[in-house]
Amino acid sequence: GAFPGVARPSDRALYAGLCPDPGLLLGAPGRLSGEPAAIDSLLDRRARSLGPSLSISYEKPLHVVRGFMQHLYDADGQPYLDMVNNVPHVGHSNPRVVAAAARQMAVLSTNTRYLHPLLEEYAEALAATFPRPLSACFFVNSGSEANELALRLARVATGRKGTVVVDVGYHGNTTTLIDVSPYKHDGRGGRGAPDWVRKVALPDPYRGLFRGAASGPDYAALLDDALDALEVAGHPAGAFLVESMLGCGGQVVLPEGYLAGAFRRVRARGGVCIADEVQVGFGRAGTHFWAFEHQGVVPDVVTLGKPIGNGWPLGAVVTTPEIARAFHDGMEYFNTFGGSQASLAAGMAVLREVAEKDLQANALRVGARILTGLRELQGRHAALGDVRGLGLYIGAELVKDRETREPFPEAAGYVANRLRDLGVLVSTDGPDHNVLKVKPPLVVTEADADLLLEALDRILAEDAAGPDRPFVSPGTVSGRPGGRARPRTGRQGRPRSRRSRPEGR
Ligand code: PMP
């Protein structure tokens, strides 16, 4: 009598446990068991037809069928607040971007060997967002291609191959970019760095070699040794490649003075400074359009990807006229898809949308609300060791002990999976896999920020409520005695951290 006619998909397991699928009695495919079976079937087909090195997010994989603005919708029609995907910068399926790309695709989309005003128009509009002398654009298809080209520009301009990178940095998936990405070549399956690459310590003011907001110059001084080592190895530095905020490094905001000190050292030895803005550009930092501006520097080369086309495969390199001229050494640069009219139309629509909807200001406002909220939560939940970020690029470190700062990766994985169950998507990263990453489309609202904060508060409070929880945190700030993390296993008996840790994103 008291059974509802309609139930939430999230209650499916409950009702499936109480009664057989009525669909079977009615001779119609049942919705009671439908979606889990569909997920299993997709997983099986994926295992048969795709390379196994592709990862899947979350303990319970998400079967998404629709995205609109800051929400993703699963096959049951359940919405998820997307607090992690920074590619749909101006919103999933943003109507303006979709219409612009579709309209152009239906008329003309070819390569840059023909004249078309969109190419100049977009290059001018993009260059106008940069401080001088950055003004020469190249268009490519991805962040990896942008970084590949940036390294080529530096090598041709300086005649040198030596490259300094920051520890745990990630710059892309090509052979050369794995060589300059410690996140990959020092990670699982990695084979180390070649002798033309030297890395400097992660300038992490919370748990790094030097601590505190004033640690920038100390970290920058570490470039001296790296530059010396490259010279000794016979590969003087041609380039310093650095993310303007460190993504895989754990959403680290660079300490003040870091890039100024590092760039000065690199340039004194004749090297070129490349800022990788693939993750963090286009207003995400809130205070500035480009995150490097927050450090008060102007790089020699800037690489762009992800948000630039809101999902359309577009990337760009912006450099000085001098470096662009040096690169013009007789070899043509040709990129079949880079700079096609459809991709330029998508890119132009993104720039217009950011400007007209004032999304940089929104990033600052909503980001501040999330940061303030997280800092309040820190007062109640001891597991929240550090909270940091700029605009809508935010990280929260989970620790076992505030004093020792011992990382708590199990807690981060658990929280990300629980948030997913509550309809909020984040991911985890950092060298210790204990940082919750928040980097949503810039269209999120203050109400969305509150939803994230309430869900996180609930999860951390639930956890603190009893030892029967999947992980037991070290206690609330008021001093509840601690417990031990219990590792859990995923669907196929793998450690759950494999599912909850997307790579290189
Ligand atoms: N640089 C950074 C900082 C990135 O995060 C990524 C992608 N995760 C890349 C470069 C590579 O971009 P793509 O995946 O588009 O090749």
Boltz pocket constraint, residues with backbone or C-beta under 6 A from the ligand:
constraints:
  - pocket:
      binder: B
      contacts: [[A, 141], [A, 142], [A, 143], [A, 144], [A, 145], [A, 147], [A, 170], [A, 171], [A, 172], [A, 173], [A, 243], [A, 247], [A, 276], [A, 278], [A, 279], [A, 305], [A, 306], [A, 503], [A, 504], [A, 505]]
      max_distance: 6.0
